[in-house]
Amino acid sequence: MARIERKMHVAEKKRLTEDGLKKIEQELENLKTVRRKEIAEKIKVALSFGDLSENSEYDEAKNEQAIIEAKITQLEAMLKVVEVVDTSELSTDIVSVGSKVRILDMDMDEEEEYQIVGSAEADPMENRISDESPMGKGLIGGRVGEEIDIEIPAGMMRLKILEISK
């Protein structure tokens, strides 16, 4: 008889900085207290219109309620597996989650600064890149002076690490 190996799915830890954790907790609190009340009021008003079979306001409010409840569930689940990165203990010798990295894009001859963060708080418009992105993965473990080739969807990117800070 063939042996079947089964791997149990273990919830993957989500890395967050202290700021990222605070933002998620604030968003969750807002959804639970403010947004839930707003939706309940919308449903109440829509119910006062009568016949639910042709009541688009009611349908819209119920859909919005479902979206908010799903988001609450998602955030609560994430907070159960969060690992907070203590940025005060970060080394400036090596790139890790929480590090700020000044790099030189060797192809474009441009300097940029990024903070490596967990995927839950990534925001490319704010130069906060995920440790799970191609660029984040390529920079993690890097040291000042190292040149790194990173494969991105548009091709290869050549970077040089100029500075690592907290």
C-alpha positions as CSV (number, residue, x, y, z in Angstrom):
1,M,0.0,0.0,0.0
2,A,1.4,3.4,-1.0
3,R,2.1,5.8,1.7
4,I,0.4,9.2,1.3
5,E,2.1,12.2,2.8
6,R,-0.1,15.1,3.8
7,K,1.3,18.5,4.7
8,M,-0.9,20.4,7.1
9,H,-1.4,24.0,6.0
10,V,0.1,26.2,8.6
11,A,-0.9,29.8,8.5
12,E,2.0,31.8,7.1
13,K,3.3,34.6,9.4
14,K,2.6,38.1,8.1
15,R,5.4,40.5,8.9
16,L,4.5,44.0,9.8
17,T,6.3,47.0,11.2
18,E,4.8,48.6,14.3
19,D,3.3,51.4,12.1
20,G,1.8,48.8,9.8
21,L,0.2,47.0,12.7
22,K,-1.3,50.2,14.1
23,K,-2.8,51.1,10.7
24,I,-4.4,47.7,10.4
25,E,-5.8,47.9,13.9
26,Q,-7.2,51.4,13.2
27,E,-8.8,50.2,10.0
28,L,-10.3,47.2,11.8
29,E,-11.7,49.4,14.6
30,N,-13.1,51.9,12.0
31,L,-14.8,49.0,10.1
32,K,-16.3,47.5,13.3
33,T,-17.5,50.8,14.9
34,V,-18.1,53.4,12.2
35,R,-18.7,51.5,9.0
36,R,-21.0,48.8,10.5
37,K,-23.2,51.6,12.0
38,E,-23.3,53.4,8.7
39,I,-24.4,50.3,6.8
40,A,-27.0,49.3,9.4
41,E,-28.5,52.8,9.0
42,K,-28.5,52.4,5.2
43,I,-30.3,49.1,5.5
44,K,-32.8,50.6,8.0
45,V,-33.6,53.5,5.6
46,A,-33.8,51.1,2.6
47,L,-36.2,48.8,4.5
48,S,-38.5,51.8,5.1
49,F,-39.0,52.0,1.4
50,G,-41.1,48.9,1.5
51,D,-41.1,46.1,-1.2
52,L,-37.7,44.5,-1.0
53,S,-38.1,42.7,-4.4
54,E,-37.5,46.0,-6.2
55,N,-35.5,47.8,-3.6
56,S,-32.0,48.5,-5.2
57,E,-31.0,50.6,-2.1
58,Y,-31.5,47.6,0.1
59,D,-29.6,45.3,-2.2
60,E,-26.7,47.8,-2.5
61,A,-26.6,48.2,1.3
62,K,-26.6,44.4,1.9
63,N,-23.8,44.0,-0.7
64,E,-21.8,46.7,1.0
65,Q,-22.4,45.0,4.4
66,A,-21.1,41.7,3.0
67,I,-17.9,43.4,1.7
68,I,-17.2,45.1,5.0
69,E,-17.8,41.9,7.0
70,A,-15.5,40.0,4.7
71,K,-12.8,42.7,5.2
72,I,-13.2,42.5,9.0
73,T,-12.8,38.7,8.8
74,Q,-9.7,39.1,6.6
75,L,-8.1,41.6,8.9
76,E,-8.9,39.6,12.1
77,A,-7.4,36.5,10.5
78,M,-4.3,38.4,9.5
79,L,-3.8,39.8,13.0
80,K,-3.8,36.2,14.4
81,V,-0.7,35.4,12.4
82,V,1.1,38.7,12.5
83,E,4.8,39.0,13.4
84,V,5.8,42.5,14.4
85,V,9.3,43.5,13.2
86,D,11.1,45.5,15.9
87,T,12.8,48.1,13.8
88,S,14.9,49.3,16.8
89,E,16.7,45.9,16.6
90,L,17.4,46.0,12.9
91,S,21.0,45.7,11.7
92,T,22.3,48.3,9.2
93,D,24.7,45.7,7.9
94,I,22.1,43.6,6.0
95,V,18.8,44.3,4.4
96,S,15.8,42.8,6.2
97,V,12.1,43.5,6.6
98,G,11.8,47.0,8.1
99,S,15.1,48.2,6.6
100,K,15.3,51.4,4.5
101,V,17.5,50.9,1.5
102,R,19.1,53.5,-0.7
103,I,19.9,51.9,-4.1
104,L,21.4,52.9,-7.4
105,D,19.5,51.6,-10.4
106,M,22.5,51.0,-12.6
107,D,20.6,50.8,-15.8
108,M,18.8,54.2,-15.3
109,D,21.7,55.8,-13.2
110,E,19.1,56.9,-10.7
111,E,19.1,56.7,-6.9
112,E,16.0,55.6,-5.0
113,E,15.2,54.8,-1.4
114,Y,12.7,52.1,-0.4
115,Q,11.6,50.5,2.8
116,I,11.2,46.8,2.8
117,V,7.9,45.9,4.5
118,G,5.6,42.9,4.8
119,S,3.1,42.3,2.0
120,A,0.2,43.6,4.1
121,E,1.6,47.1,4.3
122,A,3.3,47.4,0.9
123,D,2.6,50.7,-1.0
124,P,4.8,51.2,-4.0
125,M,3.6,54.9,-4.3
126,E,5.1,55.5,-0.9
127,N,8.3,53.5,-1.8
128,R,7.3,50.7,0.6
129,I,7.9,47.5,-1.2
130,S,6.9,44.0,-0.1
131,D,9.5,41.5,1.0
132,E,7.6,39.0,-1.3
133,S,8.0,41.2,-4.4
134,P,10.8,40.4,-6.9
135,M,12.7,43.5,-5.9
136,G,12.1,42.9,-2.1
137,K,13.2,39.3,-2.4
138,G,16.3,40.4,-4.3
139,L,17.3,43.0,-1.8
140,I,16.7,40.9,1.4
141,G,20.0,39.7,2.7
142,G,22.0,42.3,0.6
143,R,24.8,44.4,2.0
144,V,26.1,47.9,1.2
145,G,28.2,47.9,-1.9
146,E,26.7,44.7,-3.4
147,E,25.4,44.7,-6.9
148,I,22.3,42.7,-7.5
149,D,20.5,41.5,-10.6
150,I,16.8,41.1,-10.1
151,E,14.4,39.5,-12.5
152,I,11.3,41.6,-12.9
153,P,8.4,41.2,-15.3
154,A,10.0,43.8,-17.6
155,G,13.3,42.0,-17.7
156,M,16.4,42.3,-15.6
157,M,17.1,45.1,-13.2
158,R,20.7,45.9,-12.0
159,L,20.9,47.5,-8.6
160,K,23.7,48.5,-6.2
161,I,23.0,48.9,-2.5
162,L,24.3,52.3,-1.4
163,E,23.0,52.5,2.2
164,I,21.0,50.5,4.7
165,S,19.2,52.3,7.6
166,K,16.5,51.8,10.1
